[in-house]
């Protein structure tokens, strides 16, 4: 029994020593995630505007992309490890209006649903977190389903209470 307790304490000590992954904001291309710049500008590959994203910092050795460590150290040849930035289109899901953030089905756009002033509002975002422009916003159609039923026999859903999406009075 003593050996089991010692093992559990040893595992807890190892977990406590594991460094937390660090992140930083970088400017990246919405299409070419390998582009990570410290300043805004244009993608050197496709010339699109760079957007700000959150990237996770890990450390690697030149010529050995399989090495991916959470803390800086030295490579087998004694040289210092190099910083690697890894990002995701899902990196920033921070609601801007106190609601819930969702990925749209196209895996690019985001939307946020929030109750504000006794109204349910949907905010639409492009390029990670940039509000959708007026032209694209006008092209959006949809509905909010607040009540539905599911029939397990037919495996179909029936919408009971539905509200169409419509722009707010100020168009925002």
Buried (B, 14 or more C-beta within 10 A) or exposed (E): EEEEEEEEEEEEEEEEEEEEEEBEEBBBBBEBBEBBBEEEEBBEEEEBEBBBBBBBBBBBBEEEEEBEEEEEEEBEEEEEBEBBBBBEBEBBBEBEEEBEBBEEEEEEBBBBBBEEEEEEBBBBBBBBBEBBEEEEBEEBEEEEEEEEEEEEEEEEEEEEEEEEBEEEEEEE
